[in-house]
Each structure stands twice: as C-alpha cells, then as structure tokens.
C-alpha cells in the first residue's frame, strides 16, 4: 500500500511536457507516450521529490475544491499507477536540498 508520507520522484528517463493543460510523457525505455489529464498533469508537476503525497493531495484539495479524503485516496491510487508504469518512484525521504 502506498503511504501518504512517500515522496514521489520522476523517473529521469521520462521526458514530460505540459501541453494545453495536459502532460505528455515520453517513456523511451518502453517506447510509449502517455497523456495525463489536467489533474494528472498537476500531480506530475508537483512530484519533484520535495513534497509528500499528503502535501500534493492537500494542494489538489485547495486548487480543485475536492474533499481531502478523496484527494488523498485518488492521489495515492494515481501514484501507484505511475509507479507501476515506471514513470515515478516513491521514496520514504525527500530529495536533499
């Protein structure tokens, strides 16, 4: 199970760009391109290794006016999916500053 206290880190091999509110991710190792919707793109942008999933969910809660419990559940589920696809990794510690 994914912990809300995990720090999501982007896979350095994945190239991502925000285009018209969506994130276009190129996964060269898999030979794939993934497109994330607006909320997914926001999570991708916030997943820099300095914020926990809990903090990302709280940000989404304020920006999209959703219930915190729902934002936390959805953020964890989305992070688990991205991790399974090799797009991010989850660390128990933040990146050093």
Secondary structure as UniProt FT lines:
FT   TURN            4..5
FT   STRAND          7..10
FT   TURN            12..13
FT   STRAND          14..19
FT   TURN            20..21
FT   STRAND          22..27
FT   TURN            28..31
FT   STRAND          32..36
FT   HELIX           38..46
FT   STRAND          48..52
FT   HELIX           53..64
FT   HELIX           68..84
FT   TURN            85..86
FT   STRAND          88..91
//
